[in-house]
Amino acid sequence: SEHHPAQELLALVERLSTLAGYIGVSNTDMYLLQSIGRTAHTLVIHPAEWRWIGPHIAESPWFPGFKRYHASVMGWGEALTRLNADLWMLRA
């Protein structure tokens, strides 16, 4: 069968729309989630890509409502601790 990237992206959007939540890194999934009005918990590398802005800014204008977890110079420890705490709060 022929490879149709647009059809694959549409299928991915359909799958993403069924999820109760999403955790990931900056990738195509984040853009697709944003395009359908969904949000995510996003792990952001250090230094942050321009679209995610640094942790000192409350919200990225390109990804409103996305919760960001920024790695520091020291690594992912603090970001993953915050993510874990936020996920526990969602369970409560």
C-alpha positions in Angstrom: 0.0 0.0 0.0 1.1 3.6 -0.6 2.5 5.7 2.1 0.3 8.8 2.9 1.8 11.0 5.6 -1.3 13.3 5.7 -3.5 10.3 6.5 -1.1 9.1 9.1 -1.2 12.5 10.8 -5.0 12.5 10.7 -5.0 9.0 12.3 -2.6 10.3 15.0 -4.9 13.3 15.7 -7.8 10.9 16.1 -5.9 8.7 18.6 -4.6 11.8 20.5 -8.2 13.1 20.8 -9.2 10.0 22.7 -6.6 10.3 25.5 -7.5 11.4 29.0 -4.1 13.1 29.3 -0.7 13.2 27.7 2.9 13.5 28.9 5.7 14.0 26.5 8.5 16.0 25.1 8.3 18.8 22.5 7.4 16.9 19.3 4.7 16.7 16.6 2.2 15.3 19.1 2.3 18.6 21.1 1.5 20.6 18.0 -1.3 18.3 17.1 -2.8 18.4 20.6 -2.7 22.2 20.5 -4.4 22.2 17.1 -7.4 20.3 18.5 -7.6 22.4 21.7 -6.1 19.8 24.0 -3.2 20.3 26.4 -0.4 18.2 27.8 2.3 17.9 30.5 5.4 18.8 28.5 9.0 18.0 29.4 11.2 20.9 28.1 15.0 20.5 27.6 17.6 22.9 28.9 18.0 25.4 27.5 14.4 25.6 26.4 13.5 25.9 22.7 12.2 29.4 21.9 8.6 28.3 21.6 8.5 26.9 25.1 10.1 30.0 26.7 12.0 29.7 30.0 10.4 28.6 33.3 10.2 32.2 34.4 7.3 32.9 32.0 4.0 31.5 33.3 2.7 30.2 29.9 3.9 29.8 26.4 1.9 31.9 24.0 2.2 29.1 21.4 0.9 26.4 23.8 -1.6 27.9 26.1 -2.7 25.7 29.0 0.2 23.3 28.5 1.9 22.5 31.8 5.7 22.7 31.3 8.4 20.9 33.3 11.8 22.5 32.5 15.0 20.6 32.9 17.7 22.5 34.7 21.5 22.7 34.1 21.6 19.8 36.7 19.2 17.6 34.8 15.6 16.4 35.0 15.3 15.7 38.8 13.4 18.8 39.8 11.2 18.7 36.7 10.2 15.1 37.2 9.6 15.7 40.9 7.1 18.5 39.9 5.5 16.3 37.3 5.0 13.5 39.8 3.5 15.8 42.3 1.1 17.3 39.7 0.0 13.8 38.6 -0.7 12.8 42.2 -2.8 15.9 42.6 -4.8 14.9 39.5 -5.6 11.6 41.3 -7.0 13.3 44.4 
